[in-house]
Amino acid sequence: MKNIELLNKLLAGNISPLEKDQLVEWFVSGDAHDELDPLYKEEWLNASSIIADEINGEVWDDVAERICSEEFQTKTNQSAQRCTTFVGQVCGLVAGLAIVLSCILGVMLHNSEPYVISVERGQKANITLPDGTNVALNSASTLSYPRNFGVVKRNVKLEGEAYFDVAKNGRPFKVETSHLDIAVMGTSFDVKAYDEDESVVTTVVEGCVKVLSDNGSEYILNPQDELTYSVHSKNFSKNRIEDVEEVALWSKNQLVFRGENFEEIAVMLSRLYNVEVAFLSDEVKQYTFSGIIRNSSLLNVVEIMSLTAPVKCKLSGNMIVISEDPERRALYE
């Protein structure tokens, strides 16, 4: 490793005459190749492990193309010609390596478009990020992350709802939404942040979460904590969730309703099943529904809501029509 340090000092321009002589002896002895070859192989493998597989090949192809280019050969030859001693030839080699490294960096910087996963209405998706984090993405949701995800930091952007089971690797993990940022180290939590919704909801199942709002407010959430942020009023409300495991049941194709009114439920059904919902009266929108529906076929959902709430739900093609049931209404008064 001492000789490698001398090579780094040579590249930095702060090597002493004595150290330069030692470096020459190292090259003359023939041991340099045996030490440098595995070193650079290891460095390339380490770099490859943090570059996404999809761009790793194009990085190398671009580097190889530039190495063979006339411009690269000219720069390397000029560097070598300026160095008349044996150490000067090393400078030429280092200059060539510097050009290669600049090529790699240039390709990585130009491949800055993020990966984007979008889930249509009526669909769900399960994703494993490069760091091993598992993400369940709900209907009508979009998750994006940079190509260098995990190199220095682990940031993702979410529009919609996702359940995160974050891998622990020592680097912070941050979920960015339109109004809040959620930072963790390794934990399981749900974020519901649809742009059209009036609130952003963060629920922690395991671990600890820090929520940062765009106005500077900060909240620490522990397991079973649920934080609701009102987009319009900018206010926060924090609740304790007893059956916190139910928060992620949507990712297992089970539906959980916790007293939402039918106007809110209509938005949920529209996203989950890609259907239109029509109300025959405004009053019906304010009825509420609670319960867990484990068989989440649309027909079953409609039937159960009709049996347990003072409403009639009729499925007709791609439309759910919800009206009041006068007979059942008397039971709820």
Order of alpha helices (4+ residues) and beta strands (2+ residues): alpha-alpha-alpha-alpha-alpha-alpha-beta-beta-beta-beta-beta-beta-beta-beta-beta-beta-beta-beta-beta-beta-alpha-beta-beta-alpha-beta-beta-alpha
